[in-house]
Amino acid sequence: MTYDTGTVLFAFSLTVLAGLSTGIGSGLAIFAKRTNTQFLTASLGFSAGVMIYVSLVEIFVKARHSLEAALGPFNGYLMTTLAFFAGIALIALIDFLVPGYENPHEIRNVEEIPDHDQDMALQKKKLQRMGLFSALAIGIHNFPEGIATFVGALQDPALGISIAIAIAIHNIPEGIAVSVPIFYATGSRKKAFGLSFLSGLSEPVGALLGYFLILRYATDTLFGLLFAAVAGIMVFISLDELLPTAEKYGEHHIAMYGMVAGMAVMAASLVLFV
C-alpha cells in the first residue's frame, strides 16, 4: 500500500490534535472552579457511542474484508477475531501494569485539587514520584490510541475524523486526572498544565510508529490485523473507561442518552459517506 503525502500529513495532524486535547482537561482542572458534570457525562457517553459503533460496524468489517481477501473466508475471519481480542488484551495489560493512583484513567474531579498550603507537609520526593508516574502513565495509555487514530485516518479520512473527535473527548477528563496528581507533586498549576499537555504527544509518537510499520511492511494482512486490533482497543476504552467515568461524573441515563446519540451520529455519517 502507498499513501500520498497529503493523506499522511492529514492523518498525523488529526493524531496531534487528539493527543493535545489533554491540555483542555488540564486547563479545566487549573482554571475551573467546578466540573460541569452533566455536560462531561453526556460528552463521555457520546464518545463511547461513536467508538463502539465505528469499531464494530466499520473498522472490524474493513479488517475482516482485508484478511479474507488475503487469507480466505475462514482464516480471514478467524484472524480478524483473534486480532480484535489481541487489541483488547494489549490495552488491558497496559491498564494492569500502571499503578492505580498514577493511572490517568482513575478519574478525579476538579474539586479534588487541594490548596498548595496543604501539600507543604508532604514529602517532596514522594510527590515528585507521583507526578512523574502520572505523566508517564498517560503517555503509555495514549500510545496505542495514537496508532488507532492514525491508522483509521490513513485508511479513510472521514473515519479518521470521527475517531479523532471521540478520542479527543476521551482525553479531556484524562487531562483533568493527570493534572491533579502533578499539582500534588509540584505545587505549580502551570507545571501541571504543561506536563499534562505535553504527555499527550505520545499519541503522535504512536502515529509515527504506525506510519513506519505501514510504510515498510504494508500488506492487506498487516493492515487487517492492525485495524482489527484498533477496533478491540477502542471497544475496551469505551467499556472500561468512558462509560464508567461517565457514570461516576453524572446520571446513568445522561450517559446512555449520550452514547445512543454518538452511535446515531456515527451511523448517519457512515450512511452519508457510503
C-alpha positions in Angstrom: 0.0 0.0 0.0 1.2 3.5 -0.8 -0.2 6.8 0.6 0.3 10.3 -0.7 2.0 12.9 1.4 -1.2 14.9 1.9 -3.1 11.9 3.3 -0.2 11.1 5.7 0.0 14.7 6.9 -3.7 14.9 7.4 -3.8 11.6 9.4 -0.8 12.8 11.5 -2.4 16.2 12.2 -5.6 14.5 13.4 -3.5 12.5 15.8 -1.7 15.5 17.2 -5.0 17.4 17.8 -6.5 14.4 19.5 -3.4 13.9 21.7 -3.1 17.6 22.7 -6.7 17.7 23.9 -5.4 16.6 27.2 -4.5 20.2 27.6 -8.2 21.1 27.6 -8.7 18.9 30.6 -5.6 20.3 32.3 -7.0 23.8 31.7 -10.3 22.8 33.3 -8.5 21.4 36.3 -6.5 24.5 36.8 -8.9 27.3 36.0 -12.4 26.0 36.5 -14.0 26.2 40.0 -16.3 23.3 39.5 -16.8 20.5 37.0 -19.8 20.7 34.7 -20.7 17.1 35.4 -23.8 16.8 33.2 -22.1 18.1 30.1 -19.0 15.9 30.8 -21.2 12.9 31.3 -23.0 13.4 28.1 -19.8 14.0 26.2 -18.2 10.9 27.5 -21.2 8.8 26.7 -21.3 10.4 23.2 -17.6 9.5 22.7 -18.2 5.9 23.8 -21.1 5.6 21.4 -19.0 6.8 18.5 -16.1 4.5 19.3 -18.2 1.3 20.0 -20.3 1.8 16.8 -17.5 2.6 14.5 -15.3 -0.2 15.9 -17.9 -3.0 15.5 -19.8 -1.7 12.4 -17.0 -0.2 10.3 -13.4 -1.0 11.5 -13.9 -4.7 12.3 -15.7 -5.2 9.0 -13.0 -3.5 7.0 -10.4 -5.6 8.8 -12.3 -8.8 8.0 -12.6 -7.9 4.3 -8.8 -7.3 4.1 -7.9 -10.5 5.9 -10.4 -12.6 4.0 -9.1 -11.3 0.7 -5.6 -12.3 1.8 -6.2 -15.5 3.7 -9.6 -16.8 2.6 -13.0 -16.6 4.3 -12.4 -18.9 7.3 -8.8 -18.0 8.1 -9.5 -14.3 7.5 -12.5 -14.2 9.8 -10.5 -16.2 12.4 -7.5 -13.9 12.3 -9.8 -10.8 12.5 -11.4 -12.1 15.6 -8.0 -13.0 17.2 -6.5 -9.6 16.4 -9.6 -7.9 17.8 -9.2 -9.7 21.2 -5.4 -9.1 21.0 -6.1 -5.4 20.9 -8.3 -5.7 24.0 -5.6 -7.8 25.7 -2.9 -5.1 24.9 -4.8 -2.2 26.4 -5.9 -4.3 29.3 -2.3 -5.3 30.0 -1.3 -1.6 30.0 -4.0 -0.8 32.4 -3.0 -3.7 34.7 0.7 -2.6 34.7 0.1 1.0 35.6 -0.4 1.6 39.3 -3.9 2.5 40.4 -3.3 6.0 41.7 -0.9 7.1 39.0 -3.3 5.7 36.3 -4.8 8.6 34.5 -8.0 6.5 34.0 -8.6 6.7 37.7 -10.7 9.9 37.2 -10.7 12.8 39.7 -12.9 15.9 39.8 -11.6 19.5 39.6 -12.8 20.0 43.2 -10.3 17.4 44.4 -7.3 19.7 43.7 -6.0 20.8 47.1 -4.7 24.1 48.2 -0.9 24.4 47.9 -0.6 25.1 51.6 -2.0 21.7 52.4 0.8 20.0 50.4 3.7 21.6 52.1 3.7 19.0 54.9 4.0 16.1 52.4 7.4 14.7 51.4 8.8 16.3 48.3 10.3 13.1 46.9 7.0 11.2 47.2 5.1 14.0 45.5 7.7 14.2 42.6 7.4 10.4 42.1 3.6 10.7 41.9 3.8 13.4 39.3 6.4 11.6 37.2 4.3 8.4 37.2 1.2 10.3 36.3 2.9 11.9 33.2 4.4 8.5 32.3 1.1 6.7 32.7 -0.9 9.0 30.3 1.9 8.7 27.8 1.7 4.9 27.9 -2.1 4.9 27.6 -2.1 7.4 24.7 0.4 5.5 22.6 -1.9 2.8 21.2 -4.6 5.4 20.8 -2.3 7.4 18.5 -1.9 4.3 16.4 -5.7 3.9 16.3 -6.3 7.4 15.2 -3.5 7.4 12.6 -4.4 4.1 11.0 -8.1 5.0 10.8 -7.4 8.3 9.2 -4.9 6.8 6.8 -7.4 4.3 5.5 -10.4 6.6 5.5 -10.2 10.4 6.2 -13.8 10.7 7.3 -13.4 7.7 9.6 -10.3 9.2 11.0 -12.1 12.5 11.9 -14.7 10.5 13.8 -12.1 8.5 15.7 -10.0 11.7 16.4 -13.1 13.5 17.8 -14.0 10.6 20.0 -10.5 10.2 21.4 -10.1 13.9 21.9 -13.3 13.9 24.1 -11.9 10.9 26.0 -8.6 12.8 26.6 -10.3 15.8 28.3 -11.1 14.0 31.6 -7.8 12.2 31.3 -6.1 15.6 31.3 -8.0 16.5 34.4 -7.0 13.3 36.1 -3.3 13.8 35.3 -3.2 17.4 36.3 -4.4 16.7 39.9 -1.5 14.4 41.0 1.0 16.6 39.1 -0.2 19.6 41.1 0.2 17.5 44.3 3.8 16.8 43.2 4.9 20.3 42.3 2.5 22.8 43.9 2.5 24.5 40.5 -0.6 24.8 38.4 1.5 26.0 35.4 3.7 22.9 35.6 0.6 20.6 36.0 -0.9 22.1 32.8 2.4 21.9 30.9 3.3 18.3 31.7 -0.2 17.0 31.2 -0.4 18.9 27.8 2.9 17.5 26.7 2.1 14.0 27.7 -0.5 13.9 25.0 2.4 14.0 22.5 2.7 10.2 22.9 -0.2 9.9 20.5 1.7 11.4 17.6 4.6 9.2 18.6 2.3 6.2 18.2 1.2 7.6 14.8 4.9 7.7 13.7 5.4 4.1 14.7 2.2 3.2 12.8 3.5 5.1 9.8 6.9 3.4 9.6 5.3 0.0 10.1 2.8 0.6 7.3 5.4 2.2 5.1 7.8 -0.7 5.3 5.6 -3.7 5.7 2.2 -2.7 4.4 0.2 -5.7 3.1 -3.5 -6.5 3.2 -2.8 -8.9 6.0 -0.9 -6.4 8.2 -3.5 -3.7 7.6 -6.3 -6.1 8.5 -4.5 -7.2 11.7 -3.8 -3.6 12.8 -7.4 -2.5 12.1 -8.9 -5.4 14.0 -6.6 -4.7 16.9 -7.6 -1.0 16.8 -11.2 -2.0 17.0 -10.5 -4.0 20.1 -8.6 -1.2 21.7 -11.4 1.3 21.1 -14.1 -1.0 22.4 -12.1 -1.7 25.6 -11.5 2.0 26.1 -15.2 2.7 25.8 -16.4 -0.1 28.1 -13.6 0.1 30.7 -13.0 3.9 30.8 -15.5 6.1 29.1 -18.8 4.7 30.3 -17.7 4.0 33.9 -16.3 7.6 34.1 -19.5 9.0 32.7 -21.4 7.1 35.4 -19.1 8.5 38.1 -19.5 12.1 36.9 -23.3 12.1 36.4 -26.5 10.3 35.9 -26.8 6.9 34.3 -29.4 8.0 31.8 -27.5 11.0 30.7 -24.5 8.7 29.9 -26.8 6.3 28.0 -28.5 9.1 26.0 -25.1 10.5 25.1 -23.9 7.0 24.0 -27.0 6.5 21.8 -26.6 10.0 20.3 -23.0 9.1 19.5 -24.0 5.9 17.8 -26.7 7.7 15.8 -24.3 10.5 14.6 -21.7 7.9 13.6 -24.3 5.8 11.8 -25.6 8.9 9.9 -22.1 9.9 8.9 -21.3 6.5 7.6 -24.5 6.4 5.6 -23.8 9.8 4.1 -20.3 8.9 3.0 -21.1 5.5 1.5 
